[in-house]
Amino acid sequence: MTAAALFPGFDGLMTLSRREGVDIRPTLLRVLTDLYVQTNAHSADEERQFVELTSRLIDQVDDATRAAVRARLAIYPATPAEVMDQLGLRRPHASGPLPLAAAIATAPPDTPTVKLPTEAQLRMASSLAMRPNDAAEISDMFFAAGASERALILHNVADTPLKASARLPAARAARALHILEMAAFAEDIENFTLELGEALILPQRIAAQVVNDPGGEPLACAAKALGMSSAIFQRVLLFLNPEFGSSVHNVYRLSRLYDRLSERSALVMLAAWRGSTMAVTRAKYRAALYDDERHRARANPPTRSTLQPGTAPAIRTGTDGSKR
């Protein structure tokens, strides 16, 4: 089944989560829960999709993620009964107040407690590079998502074990920021796109898609990856595209998103954009076989003369030079 009504591209992320070494199921469950509780009421189809997707993830995530999702759904009035039963929540009575979630059982005193890794240790362990096909799938899903879904993706992508791109050198980033700001003041989108692609090592196709995106979230990621300050980013929004900058709603929405956006989320998206170009490049070329040249040579063998050496009749000449 598809989950287009709740989260476009969710099935693709489910495929990614099942691959060895990439466990983003906790992030998927958190994102799905956040999307579901944003609305007070859901249709029967949306509720059925939510039950089917969450039932596959609840038993496969860690205790911390399960407890966080359990707390969110315990106070949400429209939590499906099947999900409440799976999480061990009591169903509310029609006339009574909403019940509080039951206390999570603690481990026996004699059981040795497991020390959870710190945030720094988790960041150090986040060294799993994305495969080109996975990067292309994440990039396509991000560009196809709406504004609220993009914000959730950027908020939760920082918790994935995917390797982020390295920071740009400070001198190179400062030079790029100066050129980008001047190009924005001049409303020179072409040079702005060219400089952004060179600074972030992106093909012009991806750089143009980032700059010309109507929502503006990709541009916010690119600016955050360069270390652009909030003040400069607001000026870029106002001047680069006057039609977009004239909307107070657009500038205010992206400014709030930019202030909450983490550098790691932006660098993970940058890694996805770079990796997606490798998938496109690999698809254009087929790996050559070791005997391709030999087969090609056999297909067009050189023509050989049917006249063998020594078979042509000898032509004799006389002493006076005449042929005999």
C-alpha positions as CSV (number, residue, x, y, z in Angstrom):
1,M,0.0,0.0,0.0
2,T,1.0,3.6,-0.3
3,A,1.0,6.4,2.3
4,A,0.6,9.4,0.0
5,A,-2.1,10.9,2.2
6,L,0.2,11.0,5.3
7,F,3.8,11.1,4.0
8,P,4.8,11.0,0.3
9,G,7.8,8.7,-0.2
10,F,7.2,6.8,3.0
11,D,7.3,3.4,1.3
12,G,10.7,4.3,-0.1
13,L,12.0,5.1,3.3
14,M,10.7,1.8,4.6
15,T,12.7,0.0,1.9
16,L,15.8,2.0,3.0
17,S,15.2,1.2,6.6
18,R,15.3,-2.5,5.9
19,R,18.8,-2.5,4.4
20,E,21.7,-3.6,6.4
21,G,23.5,-0.9,8.3
22,V,20.8,1.8,7.9
23,D,18.2,1.8,10.7
24,I,16.0,4.9,10.4
25,R,12.9,3.2,11.7
26,P,12.9,5.3,14.9
27,T,12.9,8.4,12.8
28,L,10.2,7.1,10.6
29,L,7.9,6.3,13.5
30,R,8.5,9.8,15.1
31,V,7.8,11.6,11.8
32,L,4.6,9.5,11.2
33,T,3.3,10.2,14.7
34,D,4.1,14.0,14.4
35,L,2.2,14.1,11.1
36,Y,-0.8,12.2,12.5
37,V,-1.3,14.3,15.7
38,Q,-1.2,17.6,13.8
39,T,-4.8,17.1,12.7
40,N,-7.7,16.7,15.2
41,A,-9.7,14.3,13.0
42,H,-8.8,11.8,10.2
43,S,-10.7,9.9,7.6
44,A,-11.1,6.2,7.8
45,D,-8.5,5.6,5.1
46,E,-5.9,7.8,6.9
47,E,-6.6,6.0,10.2
48,R,-6.2,2.6,8.5
49,Q,-2.9,3.7,6.9
50,F,-1.6,5.0,10.3
51,V,-2.5,1.8,12.0
52,E,-0.9,-0.4,9.3
53,L,2.4,1.6,9.2
54,T,2.8,2.1,12.9
55,S,2.1,-1.5,13.8
56,R,5.1,-2.5,11.7
57,L,7.4,0.0,13.4
58,I,6.4,0.0,17.1
59,D,7.8,-3.4,17.9
60,Q,11.0,-2.7,15.9
61,V,12.3,0.5,17.5
62,D,14.2,1.2,20.7
63,D,12.5,1.8,24.1
64,A,13.2,5.5,24.1
65,T,11.5,6.0,20.7
66,R,8.6,3.8,21.8
67,A,8.2,5.8,25.0
68,A,8.2,9.1,23.2
69,V,5.6,8.0,20.7
70,R,3.5,6.5,23.5
71,A,3.5,9.8,25.4
72,R,2.4,11.7,22.3
73,L,-0.4,9.3,21.5
74,A,-1.6,9.0,25.1
75,I,-2.8,12.6,25.2
76,Y,-4.1,12.6,21.6
77,P,-7.9,12.1,21.5
78,A,-8.0,10.4,18.1
79,T,-5.5,7.6,18.7
80,P,-6.8,4.4,17.0
81,A,-7.8,1.7,19.4
82,E,-5.4,-0.9,17.7
83,V,-2.4,1.4,18.3
84,M,-3.5,2.0,21.9
85,D,-3.7,-1.7,22.6
86,Q,-0.2,-2.3,21.0
87,L,1.3,0.5,23.2
88,G,-0.5,-0.7,26.3
89,L,-2.7,2.4,26.7
90,R,-6.1,2.4,28.3
91,R,-9.0,3.4,26.1
92,P,-10.9,6.5,27.4
93,H,-14.5,6.4,28.4
94,A,-16.9,8.6,26.4
95,S,-17.8,10.8,29.3
96,G,-14.7,10.6,31.4
97,P,-11.4,12.5,31.1
98,L,-8.5,11.2,29.0
99,P,-6.5,8.7,31.0
100,L,-2.8,9.2,31.6
101,A,-0.4,6.7,30.2
102,A,0.5,3.9,32.4
103,A,3.9,4.1,34.1
104,I,6.7,2.3,32.2
105,A,8.0,-0.7,34.2
106,T,11.4,-0.1,35.7
107,A,14.2,-2.7,35.6
108,P,14.8,-4.8,38.7
109,P,17.4,-3.3,41.1
110,D,19.8,-6.2,40.5
111,T,19.7,-5.8,36.8
112,P,22.8,-3.8,35.5
113,T,21.7,-0.6,33.8
114,V,22.9,0.0,30.3
115,K,24.5,3.3,29.8
116,L,23.0,5.2,26.9
117,P,25.5,6.7,24.4
118,T,25.9,10.5,24.6
119,E,25.1,12.8,21.8
120,A,28.7,13.2,20.9
121,Q,29.2,9.5,20.7
122,L,26.1,9.2,18.4
123,R,27.6,11.9,16.2
124,M,30.9,10.1,16.0
125,A,29.1,6.8,15.1
126,S,27.2,8.5,12.3
127,S,29.6,7.5,9.6
128,L,27.4,5.5,7.3
129,A,27.7,6.9,3.8
130,M,24.6,6.9,1.7
131,R,24.4,4.7,-1.4
132,P,23.8,6.7,-4.6
133,N,20.3,5.1,-5.1
134,D,19.4,5.9,-1.5
135,A,20.7,9.4,-1.8
136,A,18.6,10.0,-5.0
137,E,15.5,8.6,-3.3
138,I,15.9,10.9,-0.3
139,S,16.6,13.9,-2.5
140,D,13.5,13.2,-4.7
141,M,11.3,12.7,-1.7
142,F,12.4,16.0,-0.2
143,F,11.8,18.0,-3.4
144,A,8.4,16.3,-3.8
145,A,7.2,17.0,-0.2
146,G,5.2,20.0,1.0
147,A,6.3,22.7,3.3
148,S,5.3,21.0,6.6
149,E,6.6,17.7,5.5
150,R,10.0,19.2,4.5
151,A,10.2,20.8,7.9
152,L,9.6,17.5,9.6
153,I,12.2,15.8,7.4
154,L,14.8,18.3,8.2
155,H,14.0,18.2,11.9
156,N,14.3,14.4,12.1
157,V,17.1,13.7,9.6
158,A,19.7,14.8,12.2
159,D,18.9,11.7,14.2
160,T,19.7,9.3,11.3
161,P,23.1,7.5,11.2
162,L,23.8,8.8,7.8
163,K,27.1,10.5,7.2
164,A,26.9,14.2,6.6
165,S,29.1,16.2,4.2
166,A,32.1,17.9,5.6
167,R,32.1,21.6,6.4
168,L,33.5,23.9,3.9
169,P,36.8,25.6,4.7
170,A,36.1,28.9,6.4
171,A,38.0,31.0,3.8
172,R,36.1,29.4,0.9
173,A,32.8,29.8,2.6
174,A,33.4,33.5,3.4
175,R,34.3,34.2,-0.2
176,A,31.2,32.4,-1.4
177,L,28.9,34.2,1.0
178,H,30.2,37.6,-0.1
179,I,29.6,36.7,-3.8
180,L,26.2,35.2,-3.1
181,E,25.0,38.3,-1.2
182,M,26.2,40.7,-4.0
183,A,24.5,38.5,-6.6
184,A,21.3,38.5,-4.6
185,F,21.3,42.4,-4.3
186,A,21.7,42.5,-8.1
187,E,18.9,40.0,-8.6
188,D,21.4,38.0,-10.7
189,I,20.0,34.5,-10.3
190,E,22.3,33.0,-12.9
191,N,25.5,34.0,-11.2
192,F,24.0,33.2,-7.8
193,T,23.3,29.6,-9.0
194,L,26.7,29.3,-10.5
195,E,28.5,30.4,-7.4
196,L,26.3,28.2,-5.1
197,G,27.0,25.1,-7.2
198,E,30.8,25.7,-7.2
199,A,30.9,26.4,-3.5
200,L,28.9,23.3,-2.5
201,I,30.4,21.1,-5.3
202,L,27.0,20.5,-6.9
203,P,26.2,20.1,-10.6
204,Q,24.4,23.0,-12.1
205,R,21.3,20.9,-12.5
206,I,21.0,20.4,-8.8
207,A,22.1,23.9,-7.9
208,A,19.4,25.4,-10.2
209,Q,16.8,23.1,-8.7
210,V,17.8,24.3,-5.2
211,V,17.7,28.0,-6.1
212,N,14.5,27.9,-8.2
213,D,12.5,25.7,-5.8
214,P,9.2,27.5,-5.2
215,G,9.2,26.6,-1.5
216,G,12.6,27.8,-0.5
217,E,13.5,25.0,1.9
218,P,16.4,23.7,-0.3
219,L,17.9,27.1,-0.5
220,A,17.7,27.3,3.3
221,C,19.7,24.0,3.5
222,A,22.3,25.2,1.1
223,A,22.7,28.5,3.0
224,K,23.0,26.7,6.3
225,A,25.6,24.4,4.9
226,L,27.7,27.4,3.9
227,G,27.3,28.9,7.4
228,M,25.3,31.9,6.3
229,S,24.0,34.1,9.1
230,S,20.2,34.6,9.6
231,A,20.5,38.3,8.7
232,I,22.2,37.6,5.3
233,F,19.8,34.8,4.6
234,Q,16.8,37.2,5.1
235,R,18.4,39.7,2.7
236,V,18.9,37.0,0.1
237,L,15.2,36.1,0.4
238,L,14.2,39.7,0.0
239,F,16.3,40.6,-3.0
240,L,17.2,37.5,-5.0
241,N,13.7,36.9,-6.3
242,P,11.6,40.1,-5.8
243,E,8.3,38.2,-6.4
244,F,9.1,35.7,-3.7
245,G,10.6,38.3,-1.3
246,S,7.5,40.5,-1.6
247,S,5.5,37.9,0.4
248,V,5.8,38.5,4.1
249,H,4.5,35.0,4.8
250,N,7.2,33.4,2.7
251,V,10.0,35.4,4.3
252,Y,8.8,34.9,7.8
253,R,8.2,31.2,7.4
254,L,11.6,30.5,5.9
255,S,13.3,32.7,8.5
256,R,11.7,30.7,11.3
257,L,12.7,27.5,9.6
258,Y,16.3,28.7,9.1
259,D,16.7,29.6,12.8
260,R,15.6,26.1,13.8
261,L,17.5,24.3,11.1
262,S,20.6,22.5,12.4
263,E,23.8,22.4,10.5
264,R,23.9,18.6,10.5
265,S,20.5,18.4,8.9
266,A,21.7,20.7,6.1
267,L,24.9,18.8,5.6
268,V,23.0,15.5,5.4
269,M,20.8,16.9,2.7
270,L,23.9,18.2,0.9
271,A,25.3,14.7,1.0
272,A,22.1,13.4,-0.4
273,W,22.2,15.9,-3.3
274,R,25.8,15.0,-4.1
275,G,25.1,11.3,-3.9
276,S,22.0,11.5,-6.2
277,T,24.2,12.8,-9.0
278,M,26.3,9.7,-8.8
279,A,23.2,7.5,-9.3
280,V,22.3,9.5,-12.4
281,T,25.8,9.2,-13.8
282,R,26.0,5.5,-13.1
283,A,22.7,4.9,-14.9
284,K,24.1,6.4,-18.1
285,Y,27.0,4.0,-18.4
286,R,27.1,0.2,-18.5
287,A,30.0,-1.6,-17.1
288,A,32.1,-3.0,-20.0
289,L,32.8,-6.7,-20.1
290,Y,36.4,-7.9,-20.2
291,D,35.9,-9.5,-23.6
292,D,33.8,-6.8,-25.2
293,E,36.6,-5.7,-27.5
294,R,37.3,-9.3,-28.5
295,H,33.7,-9.9,-29.4
296,R,33.6,-6.6,-31.4
297,A,36.7,-7.7,-33.2
298,R,35.2,-11.1,-34.1
299,A,32.0,-9.5,-35.4
300,N,34.0,-7.7,-38.2
301,P,36.9,-10.0,-39.1
302,P,39.4,-8.6,-41.5
303,T,39.0,-9.7,-45.2
304,R,41.8,-11.9,-46.4
305,S,42.9,-12.3,-50.0
306,T,42.0,-15.7,-51.5
307,L,45.3,-15.6,-53.5
308,Q,48.0,-17.4,-51.6
309,P,51.6,-16.6,-52.0
310,G,53.3,-18.5,-54.8
311,T,50.0,-19.3,-56.6
312,A,50.1,-16.5,-59.2
313,P,51.7,-17.5,-62.5
314,A,55.1,-16.0,-63.1
315,I,55.5,-13.6,-65.9
316,R,58.7,-14.1,-67.8
317,T,60.4,-11.6,-70.0
318,G,62.9,-12.2,-72.8
319,T,66.3,-10.7,-73.1
320,D,64.8,-8.0,-75.3
321,G,62.3,-7.1,-72.6
322,S,59.2,-8.6,-74.3
323,K,56.8,-10.8,-72.3
324,R,56.5,-14.5,-73.1
